[in-house]
Amino acid sequence: MTTSATAVSVSSGEKAGRSGPPRFAKTVKMLPLAPAIGLMLVFLAGPILYCIYAAFTNMALTGTGAANVKFVGLDNFRKAFGSSAFTNSIWLTLVFTLVSAIIGQNTLGLGLSLLMRRSTKLVRNFVGTAVIGAWVLPEVVAAYLLSAFFNDDGTLNVILHKVGLPGQDWLYAAPIIAVSLANIWRGTAFSMLVYSAALSEVPKEIEESAEMDGASGGRRLLWVTLPMISRAIMTNLMLITLQTLSVFGLIYAMTRGGPGTKSQTLPLYMYEQAFSFSQIGYGTAIALVMLAIGAVFSLIYLRGLNSEAA
């Protein structure tokens, strides 16, 4: 009886010994990451939680909201969705994202990557330098360059007049289209680089086999090349959509959201309410709405990525 009890205790001790050290070793390995985790909590999670708190208060830079912060529940969100300026900014944000990112940067980036794949080294170097040069320009510099291009006396109207077409002040007549084209010009390089990397992984033997089977260039692209880079397409769409939703400096430097509110996207409306009108609580509520819109787009793209993986 004593022998069996001793055996049981030894066996349990061995199991404890086996499970104990690995857990302790994992804990020790995690210790070097503790400062990084702490910094993430302080500088990433902390501001997000504080913004969520502020969105449900009357916090302001001046007045009673600055001296006496009170919890107001959903009042900021009710105020937002009851405001025509807010719904207009949502609509303009969606138009700006659709035109400049989903259609413009995505399509042009794919086209340029296909061009560079089949062109000579000289053409590749020229296109790559021109497109990436626009991308690395500071946002404010790019905005002023494009403002000069679309201005009433700008380069675009000079070209139109030379070919006999009427010009106009594009920043006044069609500001959301002007800033969308500016964002396409500045941001296409990212999509081009993503697609160039993806296309370099496509085996040329498969495309050559499709060509020998009689598939035209358009059919090869549609039924062979694009399906093979579908994950890169979804990843690129997700990244450029989230990036475009938060564009502020380019639009602010070109139009400041005007004339009136014709180019006032959500980031500009949020800035106006939070800092021009000092309504921090209301501004952060708008920021949370913008965060929710980005989350919806992300879920759609992630669902597409998961379906491709399956």
Buried (B, 14 or more C-beta within 10 A) or exposed (E): EEEEEEEEEEEEEEEEEEEEEEEEEEEEEEEEEEEEEEEEEEEEEEEEEEBBBBBBBBBBEEEEBEEEBEEBEEBBBEBBEEBEEBEBBBEBBBBBBBBBBBEBBBEBBBBBBBEBBEEEEEEBEEBBEEBBEBBEBEBEEBBEBBBEBBBEEBEBBEEEEEEEEEBEBBBBEBBBBBBBBBBBBBBBBBBBBBBBEBBEEBEEEEBEEBBEEEBEEEEBBEEBBBEBBBEBBBBBBBBBBBBBBBBBEBBBBBBBBBEEBBBBBBBBBBBBBBEEBBBBBBBBBBBBBBBEBBEEBBEBBEEBBEEEEE
